């Protein structure tokens, strides 16, 4: 997974979603994002209202989960311009008579949505939910599906703590049921020094593949969680990229998992994806 949100040192919560066999319709995508935001508001109400980046207007506009018609609002905001650098030019399918995207529209390279909220003292939380190539895998249009929440490392201690990051990770795992997920920081990744994207170990790592933790050393902290995966945590209550002990432990866990692709789709979950998409939301009306 590529950090496509912002550079510098941030705490990253990244989730590798189960792959879909087609790009999402814009209305489906909107419902997925809304369901995820509503899940995160149970972690902290700060996620309930923020702003989204609107490409066609080149600026951020307000968006809240309690908007009277949030799906239509997000569909309106995600009406991306036609990209004429491609041949044929890329744009949304199933547009209305005025050429505007509708809830039934799809985009060939998938959809990327950036949502951000300001924290009380300094910094901000940014979230990307990508469908298809917006995950950075331009040569694999339906395999770049990731969720990426970027947390500040300074400012309000609540939002820069490992406890908050772990709460976001647990909520994300419960919603997406991914193949893997991680809490990481760029300096820590650099210190571990492994460019192999198939095995990336953070301060807290979720492994969704059955039996993955059976290969780990006995002293590694593991917790089995529903629906069959496990959390693997480094020792220590804080996440310090300069901690030689944590770096060595991450390398040891990584080496024990070599030869196993942690980002393979979680096939145990694919058949139940419909239960996750739009959980707790009304059925999408594609007639609008």
C-alpha positions in Angstrom: 0.0 0.0 0.0 1.3 3.4 -0.9 0.9 6.5 1.3 -0.9 8.7 -1.2 -2.4 11.1 1.4 0.5 13.2 2.7 4.2 13.0 3.4 6.0 13.3 6.7 5.5 11.4 9.9 1.9 10.4 10.6 0.3 7.4 12.2 -1.2 5.3 9.4 -4.1 2.9 9.8 -4.2 0.9 6.5 -6.7 -1.8 5.6 -6.4 -4.1 2.5 -10.0 -4.8 1.6 -11.3 -8.0 0.0 -11.2 -7.5 -3.8 -14.4 -7.0 -5.7 -14.8 -8.4 -9.2 -15.9 -5.1 -10.6 -15.7 -1.4 -9.9 -18.4 -0.1 -7.5 -21.3 2.0 -8.7 -21.0 5.5 -7.3 -24.1 5.0 -5.2 -22.7 1.7 -3.8 -19.5 3.5 -3.0 -21.3 6.3 -1.3 -23.2 3.9 1.0 -20.0 2.0 1.8 -18.2 5.3 2.8 -21.2 6.4 4.9 -21.4 3.1 6.7 -17.7 3.3 7.5 -18.0 6.9 8.8 -20.9 5.9 11.0 -18.8 3.0 12.3 -15.9 5.4 13.1 -18.3 7.8 14.9 -18.7 5.1 17.5 -15.0 5.3 18.1 -15.1 9.1 18.4 -17.8 11.7 17.3 -15.1 13.7 15.5 -15.7 11.6 12.4 -19.3 12.7 12.1 -18.6 15.9 10.3 -15.7 17.0 8.1 -14.9 18.0 4.5 -14.3 16.1 1.3 -12.0 17.0 -1.5 -14.0 17.7 -4.7 -11.9 17.4 -7.8 -14.1 19.3 -10.2 -14.1 22.3 -7.9 -10.5 22.0 -6.7 -11.5 22.5 -3.1 -12.9 20.9 0.0 -16.6 21.1 0.7 -18.5 20.2 3.9 -19.9 16.7 4.4 -21.6 15.1 7.4 -23.1 11.7 8.1 -26.3 13.4 9.3 -26.9 15.2 6.0 -30.6 14.9 5.0 -29.5 13.1 1.8 -25.9 12.1 2.3 -25.7 9.6 -0.6 -26.9 12.2 -3.2 -24.5 14.8 -1.6 -21.5 12.5 -2.0 -22.6 11.5 -5.6 -22.7 15.2 -6.4 -19.3 15.8 -4.9 -17.7 12.8 -6.7 -18.8 14.0 -10.1 -15.3 13.8 -11.6 -14.3 15.5 -14.8 -13.5 13.5 -17.9 -9.8 12.6 -18.1 -8.8 13.2 -21.7 -5.2 12.0 -21.2 -6.4 8.5 -21.8 -7.5 7.0 -25.1 -10.5 6.7 -25.1 -11.0 9.5 -22.5 -12.1 8.2 -19.1 -15.3 9.4 -17.5 -18.3 8.1 -15.6 -20.7 5.6 -17.3 -24.5 5.9 -17.1 -24.6 9.6 -16.8 -27.8 11.6 -17.0 -28.9 13.7 -20.0 -26.7 16.6 -18.8 -23.7 14.4 -18.6 -23.6 14.3 -14.8 -22.8 11.1 -12.9 -25.7 9.2 -11.2 -25.8 6.7 -8.4 -25.6 3.9 -11.1 -22.4 5.4 -12.7 -19.0 3.6 -12.5 -15.6 5.0 -13.3 -13.1 2.7 -15.2 -10.2 3.2 -12.8 -12.4 3.2 -9.7 -13.2 6.0 -7.2 -11.1 7.8 -4.6 -12.7 9.7 -1.7 -10.7 11.8 0.7 -12.4 12.9 3.9 -10.7 15.0 6.6 -11.5 16.5 10.0 -9.6 19.0 12.1 -8.6 17.9 15.5 -9.1 20.3 18.4 -5.5 21.6 18.9 -3.3 20.9 15.9 -3.3 18.8 12.8 -6.1 16.8 11.1 -7.3 13.3 10.5 -7.5 12.2 6.8 -9.2 9.2 5.4 -9.1 7.7 2.0 -11.4 4.9 0.8 -10.3 3.7 -2.6 -12.0 1.5 -5.1 -10.0 0.1 -7.9 -6.9 1.8 -9.3 -7.1 4.7 -6.9 -5.2 2.5 -4.5 -2.1 3.1 -6.6 -2.2 -0.1 -8.7 -2.8 1.4 -12.1 -2.1 -1.8 -14.0 -4.7 -3.7 -11.9 -8.0 -1.8 -12.0 -9.8 -3.8 -9.3 -7.0 -4.8 -7.0 -6.1 -1.4 -5.5 -8.8 -1.3 -2.9 -7.6 0.1 0.4 -8.7 2.1 3.3 -6.2 4.6 4.7 -6.7 6.7 7.8 -3.9 9.2 8.6 -3.6 10.4 12.2 -1.4 13.3 13.5 1.6 12.5 15.6 1.4 15.8 17.5 -1.4 18.1 18.9 -4.2 16.6 20.9 -2.8 13.5 22.6 -6.0 11.6 22.2 -5.8 11.5 18.4 -2.1 10.8 18.3 -2.2 7.9 20.8 -1.7 4.2 20.0 -4.9 3.5 21.8 -6.9 5.7 19.4 -5.2 4.2 16.4 -5.9 0.7 17.7 -9.6 1.6 18.2 -9.8 2.9 14.6 -8.1 -0.3 13.4 -10.4 -2.6 15.3 -13.5 -0.7 14.0 -12.1 -0.8 10.5 -11.4 -4.6 10.6 -14.9 -5.2 12.0 -16.5 -3.2 9.1 -14.3 -4.3 6.1 -13.2 -7.8 7.3 -10.0 -7.4 5.3 -7.1 -9.8 4.4 -4.8 -7.6 6.5 -4.4 -4.3 8.1 -1.7 -2.4 10.0 -0.8 0.6 12.2 2.4 2.1 10.9 4.6 5.2 10.6 6.8 6.0 7.7 10.1 6.3 9.8 9.3 2.9 11.2 8.9 1.3 7.8 12.2 2.9 6.7 13.9 1.5 9.8 12.6 -2.0 9.3 14.0 -1.6 5.7 11.9 -4.0 3.7 10.4 -3.0 0.3 8.4 -6.2 0.1 4.8 -5.0 0.2 3.4 -8.5 0.8 4.6 -8.6 4.4 4.5 -5.2 6.3 4.5 -5.3 10.1 3.4 -2.3 12.1 3.0 -1.6 15.8 -0.3 -3.5 15.5 -1.0 -5.7 12.5 -4.2 -7.6 11.6 -3.8 -10.9 9.8 -7.0 -12.2 8.2 -5.6 -15.3 6.6 -6.4 -18.5 8.5 -3.5 -20.0 10.3 -1.1 -17.1 9.7 -0.2 -16.6 13.3 0.6 -20.3 13.7 4.0 -19.5 12.2 4.9 -16.8 14.7 7.3 -17.2 17.6 5.7 -18.1 20.9 6.5 -14.8 22.6 4.7 -12.6 20.1 1.6 -10.9 21.4 -1.4 -12.3 19.5 -5.2 -11.9 19.9 -7.7 -13.8 17.9 -10.7 -11.6 16.9 -13.8 -12.2 14.9 -14.3 -13.3 12.2 -11.3 -15.6 12.4 -8.3 -13.3 12.0 -5.8 -12.1 14.7 -4.1 -8.9 15.9 -0.4 -9.1 16.3 1.1 -6.3 18.5 4.7 -5.3 19.2 5.7 -5.0 22.9 5.4 -1.5 24.4 2.6 0.9 25.0 3.9 3.5 22.5 5.0 3.3 18.9 8.5 4.7 18.6 10.3 4.5 15.2 13.6 4.8 17.1 12.9 1.9 19.4 15.5 -0.7 18.4 13.6 -3.4 20.2 10.4 -2.8 18.3 12.3 -2.7 15.0 14.0 -6.0 15.8 10.7 -7.6 16.8 8.9 -6.4 13.6 11.7 -7.9 11.5 11.4 -11.2 13.4 7.6 -11.3 12.8 8.1 -10.4 9.2 10.7 -13.1 8.6 8.4 -15.7 10.2 5.6 -14.8 7.7 7.8 -14.8 4.6 6.4 -16.8 1.7 2.8 -16.1 2.7 0.9 -13.3 0.7 -1.0 -11.5 3.4 -2.8 -9.4 0.9 -4.5 -12.2 -0.9 -8.3 -11.7 -0.9 -10.0 -13.1 2.1 -12.1 -15.7 0.2 -13.9 -16.7 3.4 -15.4 -13.2 3.3 -16.1 -12.6 -0.4 -19.5 -14.3 -0.3 -20.6 -12.2 2.6 -19.5 -8.8 1.3 -23.1 -7.8 0.7 -23.6 -7.9 4.5 -20.8 -5.4 5.0 -21.6 -2.9 2.3 -24.1 -0.4 3.6 -24.5 -2.2 6.9 -27.3 -0.4 8.8 -28.2 1.7 5.8 -31.4 1.7 3.7 -31.3 0.0 0.3 -29.9 2.1 -2.5 -32.6 3.6 -4.8 -30.9 3.7 -8.2 -34.0 5.4 -9.8 -32.8 8.9 -8.6 
